[in-house]
Amino acid sequence: TLHNRAEEALRGDRVLTDPKCIEIYRSFDYDFARSFGRPEPSHAVRSRAFDRRVERFVQENTNAVIVNLGEGLETQRYRVQDSADTLWLSVDLPEAIEVRERFVPEDNRHLHIPKSALDTSWFEHVPPGRPLFVTAQGLFMYFQRGDVANLLRAMARQWPGVELMFDYIPRWLSRKTTSTRGWRMTRHYTTPPMPWGVDARGVMNELRNWVSSGELVETVPYAFPRGVPRRVFSAATRLPWLLKRVPAMVHVRLFA
């Protein structure tokens, strides 16, 4: 994701402006292209879509809390215009937080919580009674379906009406990543398994099976800026048979 976001941010026709990401990217002595192949804009498109919803939330809600699950080296805090009262919490595995802190320091408004997103003890770090927006970029597909369900149920019980934005992959892609061969992006890199896949028409059905009420705020398609992906994802918004075969993002509210 760092490779794709930084290379997109370096383009003249970029969809994401992200100097901090470029700074981090250039600090690594690593052949990203050898492992991950030619850069493509999907992760920058995703980050920009999340940025817009988070920025709107902090502008509409004084004293907002933003929780970013599995954030890694994401640099959203540097891109979003917030207020002095906004609190950001980054929840990720201890080893991921250790790497993050080499480049992205904590301060009194940006806190790091070295825990798995599935370890709900991170809830204790969220101040009560404040407007809350939770993001999960490129995360839930790596969990088992039951783990996603349990996490969302717990969140709905703890914060009825909590706003959540996450991305998902279709079932066919999930099956590919969990097959014997796996999803080999290059000769040198096979993606980790992604056991939770869901089709576009089924994502809200899944959520409503897990919580008493899930309200869809919006479905957010990938708005690719150029090339074949732009044509394919644009067509998917009009063709139901294609829509269920592409990944997308959703912004929802959850109630216990």
Secondary structure, DSSP 4 states (H G I P E B T S, - for coil): -HHHHHHHHTSTT-S---HHHHHHHHT----HHHHH-S--THHHHHHHHHHHHHHHHHHHSTT-EEEEET-TT--HHHHS---TT-EEEEEE-HHHHHHHTTTS--BTTEEEEES-TT-GGGGGGSPTTS-EEEEESS-GGGS-HHHHHHHHHHHHHHSTTEEEEEEE--HHHHHHHHSSS--EEETTEEPPP------GGGHHHHHHHHSSEEEEEEEE-----SHHHHHHHHHHTT-HHHHTTS-EEEEEEEE-
